[in-house]
C-alpha cells in the first residue's frame, strides 16, 4: 500500500534541516512529544511541495538504546499511518519523558491533534 508508506522524500535527513526548523519554526509540546515545524517553502527546492517531511529525535535522556529504538519504531509507524493527513510542513518530533509508555495509537492520536494545530497556526 503506497498510500501508507514513509518514503525517503518524506523524511528530514540533514542536520541543517533540523537546526533550521528548530531556529526559525514554531514549536509546541504536550503529552509524549514536542514538535517544531515550519511551512514548506516551494522555492527552496525544485521539488513541488506535496506533503509533510518529518524528522524524529529521541534523546539518550529518555532511556537505553533498546528503549529509544522502541520509541522510534512506534513513532515511525504512527507517522507512516498519519503522513497523508499532515499539512505541507517540515516537522521535527522530539520524544519527551512520557514517550516510553506511549503506544502507536497514542502517537497517532497526538499527530492528528498536532495536524489540526499546525493548520491553524501555519
Phi, psi and omega in degrees: 000101181294335181294338182248027180274163173236074187290164180301327180292345180259009181248148170272124187246338185256141179301324180300325177294316179301313183295317180297319180293318179296320183281318188250001181263185177255151185228155170203157181217136173194148179063221187279352186226154169241148183227143169235136183211161170208147180300145179292139179258109184292342182272346183287331177231163178280002184268136177295144180282110183257327184187201184279151167244134188235137173237145183242141178224129175228111184286156177291347176294338183287325180163196182290172179300322179298314179296314181298317180294324177297317178297315180298319178297314179297317182293318177299320179296317178297316179296318180303318182283333184255000186302320182295335182267355180280145177289170181284084180224160165265126190231129174247123179254130180241125179289139178252180187302330182273359183297325182301332181269357183278142178266172177300319181295322177294320175297319179297317179298318178298317180296322178297317177295320180294323180298315179292324178294319180292325178296322182285328182278316186284000000 
